[in-house]
Amino acid sequence: MIANFKQKTKRSKTDILIVAFSILGMVVMAYLAYLKFTEGASSFCDLSEGLSCSAVNQSIYSEIFGIPVAILGFSYFALVLGLVLSGAA
């Protein structure tokens, strides 16, 4: 009985962490999608010409089959969040 209670408590803490990181991931992906679709927007991490997040976000490697990686990432984090909140994961 006590072991089962501890397992449920541990599961709840894990769920809280997954929810928190999923929300954080969705926020970051939404920010990257905003930068991708906004002309002339610069990222806070554009430190120099050699270290530029905007340059990476505008490169050909920021899309897979024409879909921005940020959109795919947002979808992934939303799916994980939905699965955890529904109790399926």
Secondary structure, DSSP 8 states (H G I E B T S, - for coil): -HHHHHHHHHHHHHHHHHHHHHHHHHHHHHHHHHHHHSTT---TT--SSSS-HHHHHTSGGGEETTEEHHHHHHHHHHHHHHHHHHT--
